[in-house]
Amino acid sequence: MTIREDPATELDTTAFSGTLIEPGDDGYDEARTGWNAVFDRHPALILRCHTVADVEAAVGIAGRSGLEVAVRGGGHSLSGQSTTEGGVLIDLSGMRGIQVDPDARIASVKPGVTWGELDAATAEHGFATTGGLIPSTGVAGLTLGGGIGWLMRRHGLACDNLVAADVVTADGRRVRAGGDGDAELLWGLRGGGGNFGVVTSFELRLHPVSTVLGGMAMFPLDRGAEVLRAYRSWTDRLPDDFTTIAAIVGAPPAPFVPRPLVGKPVVAVVGCFVGDAESGQALLAPIRALEPFADLFGPMPYPAVQGMLAAGAPAGLRSYTSSGYLADLSDGLIHTLVERGAGLATPMSQLHLHHMGGAVARVGENDTAFGHRSAAFTYNIIGTWPDAGGDAPGTAWVRETATAMRPFASGGVYVNFLGAGEDDRVRAAYDEATFERLAALKRRYDPANLFRRNHNIPPA
């Protein structure tokens, strides 16, 4: 087949037994479209894989093409890295197998699986592992970038629960990371992103989790400073079993929201307690003492907690983000958050404060590639809007808010929350020694930087 006008660039795709999709084919538009509609890109060739052999063939074809190569798992990439304009897209969405071993407490997961699918499979056995906040997020991308989620303070990040992986490298080899394989490669996959190859299987540690205490409490924004100061004191005393977020969001048109507040910015305290429900209810007392206008906390299955925020993040909207870390929640920061939150770009836009610590902070700084584990909070600025007319004002609001937050930031960035055009911040996700170690690993497995359509770490 020919994917460029020059016939000399004709590619032999006969070794590929997956689904080959080109512009003009039925299903092309669906196959090229990701979660974030800002990135309306048109790959020259989509190689949808169903087996590891397909991945090996796809990597070979992509390497010979001379074109930009993107790799797609769940397709949820905030910054649009899982698609390409005029390049080759290695599409893993057809690889969706899940095997749960309840005795070994391990789930073997293919790279096209989403967190909603994995949570449903592990819940059947009374287990779960840390995994994001939105069920449609792909397991692959979130895990490789770190993996903030509702179980992180109790059980660590998603990447902390990655015990082994199978990888197809840039030269088409199958390599085992962890287990009886390359320990250094496993170290790099735990936070270093998709820089080292295409992961075809993830082995994730499971934990006994079934019913949890989850939900949210909501307050008018004119009480924002009071609520966030109380949240600061509350989180100082919370046990590791409780993972929480404080957020400024547009109030949804739901029965529990007073009509005058619908679409207006409100403060939400959202959380998941893994433990005895009665103990969790007692821990909520300081938040309930503030008398929220909505209190939705209660016992629920863990997958229900994972789905709490799904309605606010449907596919097909347009989004731009920025993020950073905080050592604390100072009064000046709280004032800035409330001020910026009062002018949300749209009712769908959000400001998040993720309470870190617990098991996240107990992992050694050199044990995984994920950095900045001592941060008390991660903040995420999320601009979301329905159509292209919102691109300029929405992006401007995120950037202006990021500038306002910068004086309070402790340094560093979480790669999974990086926005488009923030490639210059990738290095800030790691300390100098970690970045150099990652660059050396990149040189060993991808010296030509074939896999550069990501939060890229160039080979040393």
C-alpha positions in Angstrom: 0.0 0.0 0.0 1.0 3.7 -0.4 0.5 6.2 2.4 2.2 9.1 0.7 2.1 10.5 -2.8 5.6 9.3 -3.5 5.3 5.7 -4.8 8.8 5.0 -3.4 7.3 5.1 0.1 5.0 2.1 -0.6 4.8 -0.1 2.5 4.4 -3.8 2.8 1.6 -4.5 5.3 1.1 -8.2 4.4 2.6 -9.2 7.8 -0.1 -7.3 9.7 -3.2 -9.5 10.4 -5.1 -6.9 12.4 -7.5 -4.3 11.0 -5.9 -1.8 8.6 -7.9 1.4 8.4 -7.2 4.2 5.9 -8.8 7.6 5.1 -12.1 6.9 3.3 -12.6 3.5 4.8 -15.8 2.8 6.8 -15.1 3.4 10.4 -12.1 5.7 9.8 -13.7 8.8 11.5 -14.7 6.7 14.5 -11.2 5.1 14.7 -9.3 8.4 14.5 -11.4 10.2 17.1 -10.3 10.4 20.7 -11.9 11.6 23.9 -10.7 15.3 23.6 -12.4 16.8 20.5 -9.8 19.6 20.4 -7.5 17.2 18.5 -9.3 16.6 15.2 -6.4 14.7 13.5 -6.2 12.5 10.5 -3.7 9.6 10.6 -2.5 8.4 7.2 -2.8 4.9 8.4 -4.5 3.2 11.5 -3.2 -0.2 12.5 -5.8 -1.7 14.9 -4.1 -4.6 16.7 -5.8 -7.6 18.2 -2.8 -9.7 19.2 0.8 -9.2 20.3 1.9 -10.4 16.8 -0.2 -7.6 15.4 1.7 -5.1 17.6 5.1 -6.5 16.5 4.0 -6.1 12.8 2.6 -2.6 13.4 5.8 -1.4 15.1 7.8 -2.6 12.1 5.5 -0.9 9.6 5.4 2.3 11.6 9.2 2.3 11.9 9.6 1.8 8.1 7.1 4.5 7.2 9.3 7.4 8.3 6.1 9.1 9.6 5.2 10.2 13.1 4.0 7.3 15.2 1.2 7.6 17.8 0.0 4.8 20.1 -3.5 4.7 21.4 -4.8 2.6 24.3 -8.1 4.0 25.8 -7.8 7.2 23.7 -8.4 9.5 26.7 -5.3 11.5 26.2 -5.9 15.0 27.6 -3.1 16.5 25.5 -3.9 14.6 22.3 -0.8 12.4 22.3 -2.7 9.3 21.3 -3.4 10.5 17.7 -1.4 12.1 14.9 -1.9 14.2 11.8 -0.7 12.4 8.7 1.2 9.8 10.7 0.8 6.1 11.7 -1.6 5.3 14.6 -1.0 2.0 16.4 -4.4 1.4 17.8 -4.6 -1.0 20.8 -8.3 -0.5 21.5 -9.1 -4.0 20.1 -6.9 -5.6 22.8 -9.4 -5.7 25.7 -8.7 -9.0 27.6 -8.8 -9.1 31.4 -7.7 -12.1 33.6 -8.2 -11.9 37.3 -6.3 -14.3 39.6 -7.9 -13.9 43.0 -5.5 -16.2 44.7 -2.4 -14.4 43.5 -4.3 -11.1 43.7 -3.1 -10.1 40.3 -5.1 -8.8 37.2 -3.5 -9.3 33.8 -4.8 -6.5 31.6 -4.5 -5.8 27.9 -3.8 -2.3 26.7 -7.2 -1.4 25.3 -9.0 -1.9 28.6 -10.6 1.0 30.3 -10.8 1.5 34.1 -14.6 0.9 34.1 -14.1 -2.5 32.5 -11.3 -3.4 34.9 -13.2 -2.3 38.0 -16.2 -4.4 36.9 -14.0 -7.5 36.4 -12.1 -7.2 39.7 -15.3 -6.3 41.7 -16.7 -9.7 40.9 -14.0 -11.1 43.1 -14.1 -8.5 45.8 -10.9 -6.7 44.7 -9.8 -3.4 43.1 -6.6 -1.5 42.4 -5.9 2.3 42.2 -7.2 3.6 38.9 -8.2 7.1 37.9 -11.4 9.0 38.5 -13.3 8.5 35.2 -14.3 5.0 34.1 -13.6 5.7 30.4 -9.9 6.4 31.0 -7.6 3.8 29.6 -5.6 1.6 32.0 -2.5 1.9 29.9 -1.9 5.6 29.7 -2.9 6.4 33.3 -0.8 3.7 34.7 2.3 4.5 32.7 2.1 8.2 33.7 1.6 7.6 37.4 -2.1 7.0 38.2 -3.8 9.2 40.8 -7.0 7.6 42.0 -9.4 7.0 44.9 -7.3 4.2 46.5 -4.0 6.0 46.3 -3.5 7.0 49.9 -4.3 3.5 51.0 -2.7 1.4 48.3 -0.5 3.8 46.2 -0.7 5.1 42.7 -1.7 2.9 39.8 2.0 2.6 38.7 3.0 1.5 42.3 0.7 -1.5 41.7 2.3 -2.4 38.4 4.3 -5.6 39.2 5.2 -6.7 35.6 4.5 -5.9 32.0 5.1 -7.2 28.5 6.5 -4.7 26.0 7.2 -4.6 22.3 10.2 -2.4 21.8 11.0 -0.1 18.8 13.0 -2.9 17.2 10.1 -5.3 17.4 11.4 -7.4 20.3 9.2 -8.8 23.0 10.6 -7.8 26.4 9.4 -8.7 29.9 9.6 -5.9 32.5 9.7 -6.9 36.1 9.0 -10.4 37.4 11.8 -12.5 35.9 12.5 -9.8 33.3 14.1 -6.3 33.2 13.7 -4.6 36.6 15.0 -1.3 35.2 12.4 -1.3 32.5 9.7 -1.8 35.1 11.1 1.1 37.1 10.8 3.3 34.0 7.3 2.2 33.1 6.2 3.3 36.6 5.8 6.9 35.7 7.9 7.3 32.6 5.0 7.0 30.2 5.0 5.3 26.8 8.6 6.2 25.9 10.1 2.7 25.9 7.8 0.7 23.7 4.2 -0.6 23.3 3.0 -2.4 26.5 0.9 -5.3 25.5 0.0 -6.6 29.0 -0.1 -5.1 32.5 0.0 -7.1 35.6 -1.5 -5.1 38.4 -1.6 -5.9 42.2 -5.1 -6.2 43.6 -6.5 -5.3 47.1 -9.6 -6.5 48.9 -12.1 -3.7 48.2 -15.8 -4.0 47.9 -18.2 -1.6 49.6 -16.7 1.8 50.4 -18.0 5.1 51.8 -18.0 7.6 48.9 -19.7 10.7 47.7 -19.5 14.5 47.9 -20.6 17.5 49.9 -21.3 20.8 48.0 -21.3 24.4 49.2 -22.0 27.8 47.5 -18.8 29.5 46.3 -19.4 32.5 48.5 -18.4 30.1 51.4 -15.4 28.9 49.4 -12.7 30.4 51.6 -14.3 29.1 54.8 -14.8 25.6 53.3 -11.3 25.3 51.9 -9.7 26.4 55.2 -11.7 23.8 56.9 -10.7 21.2 54.3 -7.0 22.1 54.9 -7.4 21.4 58.6 -9.5 18.2 58.0 -7.0 16.6 55.6 -4.2 17.2 58.1 -5.9 14.7 60.3 -7.3 12.2 57.8 -6.1 8.6 57.9 -4.6 6.9 54.8 -7.9 5.1 54.3 -9.6 8.4 53.1 -8.6 9.9 49.7 -10.3 13.2 48.9 -10.5 16.1 46.4 -11.6 19.6 46.9 -12.9 21.1 43.7 -14.6 24.2 42.3 -17.1 23.1 39.7 -20.2 24.2 37.9 -23.2 22.9 39.8 -25.0 20.3 37.7 -28.8 20.5 36.9 -29.5 17.7 39.5 -32.4 17.4 42.0 -30.0 18.0 44.9 -28.8 21.4 43.6 -31.0 24.4 44.4 -32.3 26.0 41.2 -30.5 29.3 41.7 -27.1 27.5 41.9 -27.4 25.4 38.8 -24.6 26.2 36.4 -22.9 28.5 39.0 -19.5 27.7 40.6 -19.7 25.8 43.8 -17.2 24.1 46.1 -17.3 20.3 46.3 -15.5 18.0 48.7 -15.4 14.5 47.1 -14.0 11.4 48.7 -13.6 7.7 49.1 -13.1 5.9 52.4 -11.8 2.3 52.3 -12.7 0.9 55.7 -15.5 0.5 58.2 -18.4 2.7 57.1 -19.2 3.8 60.6 -15.6 5.0 61.1 -15.8 6.9 57.8 -19.1 8.6 58.7 -17.4 9.8 62.0 -14.5 11.2 60.0 -16.9 13.3 57.9 -18.2 15.2 60.9 -16.0 18.3 60.4 -17.3 18.6 56.8 -20.9 18.0 57.7 -20.6 20.6 60.5 -20.2 23.2 57.7 -23.8 22.3 56.6 -23.4 21.7 52.9 -26.5 22.2 50.7 -25.9 18.7 49.4 -24.5 15.7 51.2 -24.2 12.7 49.0 -21.9 10.6 51.1 -22.9 7.0 51.8 -21.9 3.3 51.4 -21.6 2.2 47.8 -19.8 -0.4 45.7 -16.3 0.8 44.7 -17.1 0.9 40.9 -19.9 3.4 41.8 -17.4 5.7 43.4 -15.3 5.4 40.2 -18.3 6.5 38.2 -19.2 9.5 40.4 -17.6 12.1 38.1 -18.2 10.5 34.8 -21.1 12.7 33.8 -18.8 15.7 33.9 -16.3 14.2 31.5 -18.1 12.8 28.5 -16.3 12.1 25.2 -16.5 14.6 22.5 -16.1 17.8 24.5 -13.1 20.1 24.1 -10.6 20.4 26.9 -7.3 22.0 27.9 -5.5 21.5 31.2 -2.5 22.5 33.3 -1.3 21.3 36.7 1.3 21.4 39.4 2.1 20.4 43.0 1.5 22.2 46.3 3.3 21.9 49.7 0.2 23.3 51.5 -3.0 25.2 51.1 -2.0 28.7 52.2 -4.6 31.5 52.7 -3.2 33.2 49.7 -3.7 30.1 47.5 -7.2 29.7 48.8 -8.0 33.3 47.9 -6.6 32.8 44.4 -8.6 29.6 43.9 -11.9 31.2 44.9 -11.2 34.3 42.7 -10.3 32.2 39.7 -13.2 29.7 40.4 -15.7 32.6 40.3 -14.8 33.1 36.7 -14.8 29.5 35.4 -14.3 29.4 31.7 -17.6 27.5 31.4 -19.9 25.6 33.8 -18.1 22.4 32.7 -14.7 23.7 33.7 -13.2 22.7 37.0 -10.4 23.4 39.6 -9.2 20.3 41.5 -7.0 19.9 44.6 -6.0 16.2 45.0 -4.9 15.3 48.5 -1.8 13.2 48.2 0.4 11.7 51.0 -0.3 8.3 52.6 0.9 5.4 50.6 2.0 7.6 47.8 4.5 9.4 49.9 5.9 6.2 51.5 7.3 4.9 48.2 10.9 5.8 47.9 11.8 8.6 45.4 14.1 6.2 43.6 11.8 3.2 43.6 9.8 4.3 40.6 10.2 7.0 37.9 7.2 8.9 39.3 8.5 11.9 41.1 7.5 14.6 43.6 6.0 12.1 46.1 6.4 14.4 49.0 3.9 16.9 47.6 0.8 17.5 49.8 -1.5 18.3 47.0 -1.7 18.1 43.2 -3.8 20.7 41.5 -5.4 20.4 38.1 -6.9 23.3 36.1 -9.4 21.9 33.6 -11.0 24.0 30.9 -13.9 22.3 29.1 -16.3 23.6 26.5 -18.6 22.2 23.8 -17.4 23.7 20.5 -14.4 25.3 18.7 -15.7 28.8 19.5 -14.7 28.2 23.1 -11.1 27.3 22.3 -9.5 30.8 22.7 -11.3 31.9 25.9 -11.2 28.4 27.4 -7.4 28.1 26.8 -6.8 31.6 28.0 -8.7 30.9 31.3 -6.5 27.8 32.0 -3.3 29.6 31.2 -4.2 32.7 33.3 -5.2 30.5 36.2 -2.0 28.5 35.9 0.0 31.8 36.0 -2.0 32.9 39.1 -1.3 29.5 40.8 2.4 29.5 40.0 3.6 31.6 43.0 2.1 28.9 45.3 3.4 25.9 43.5 6.1 23.8 45.0 7.6 22.9 41.6 7.2 19.9 39.3 4.2 18.6 37.3 2.2 15.4 37.0 2.6 14.3 33.4 -0.9 12.8 33.0 -2.3 16.3 33.6 -0.1 18.1 31.2 -1.9 20.1 28.6 -1.2 20.4 24.9 1.9 22.6 24.2 3.4 22.0 27.6 6.2 19.7 26.3 8.7 22.1 27.8 7.4 21.1 31.3 8.0 17.3 30.9 11.4 17.6 32.5 9.8 19.2 35.6 8.0 15.9 36.2 11.3 14.3 37.4 14.3 15.3 39.4 17.6 15.5 37.5 18.9 12.0 38.4 15.6 10.4 37.5 15.4 12.2 34.1 19.0 11.1 33.3 18.2 7.5 34.3 15.0 7.6 32.1 17.0 9.0 29.2 19.6 6.2 29.5 16.7 3.6 29.5 15.2 5.3 26.4 18.6 5.1 24.6 18.7 1.4 25.3 15.2 0.6 24.1 14.3 3.4 21.6 17.6 5.1 20.5 15.9 6.6 17.4 13.0 8.0 19.5 10.4 6.2 17.4 8.0 6.6 20.3 8.1 10.3 20.7 4.4 11.2 20.3 4.1 11.2 24.1 5.4 13.3 27.0 8.7 12.6 25.5 12.0 11.8 27.1 14.7 12.0 24.4 17.3 9.3 24.4 20.5 10.2 26.3 
